[in-house]
C-alpha cells in the first residue's frame, strides 16, 4: 500500500536549528506525514544552515538587514516561502517579529513553539519568570501563530517539573528536550487532520 503524499514544510531559522533537526530526524521515518522541503534563515553562517545541507535540504539566506522595513522583508520572505509550495511554515528559533500581513497570509499554517506553558509567560525570559514565580512545573507550547504575541490556538504542550536549585539554563535544557519531541508531533497532528483547522 502506498503512503499518502507528505505535507510540505518550510522551516524558518535564525540560529543553531536544534528544532529544525528534530523535524529532519522525524522525516527520516517514511511513515512521518511531513517532509522539510526548504530552510530559510535571516542570518548567514548559522549552524542550522549546515544541518539543512547535511540533510540535502535546499537552504537559503534572506538577510533582514538589507531591507528598508519589516514589511519589505516579510514580502520578500513570503515570496521565497511560496516558491516551495508549503503546507505548513515552521518557526524554529526564527528571531523576527512578523508583520500582521505576513501572519494573515499563512493563517492556520504558521506554527511556533514557545518555551512556557502558555498562556503563562508570553514573550521573553520565560524560564526565569517561572522560577521567580515559584512554579512547580514549566514546559513548552506549540501553537498556531496569530497577530497576538504567543496567543494563537495551542496544538500540544509538554510539562517538566521545576526542580530545587534550577537555574534558567538548567530548566531551559530540560524543556528543550521536550520541544524536540512535541514540535514534530504537532506538525504531524495538523498534517493528519488538515492544515486549516485550528488547534485544540
Secondary structure, DSSP 8 states (H G I E B T S, - for coil): ------EEEEEEESS--HHHHHHHHHHTSTTSSEEEEEEEESSTT-HHHHHHHHTT--EEE--GGGSSSHHHHHHHHHHHHHTT--SEEEESS------HHHHHHTTTTEEEEESS-TTTT-SS-HHHHHHHTT-SEEEEEEEE--SSTT-S-EEEEEEEE--TT--HHHHHHHHHHHHHHHHHHHHHHHHHH-TTS---
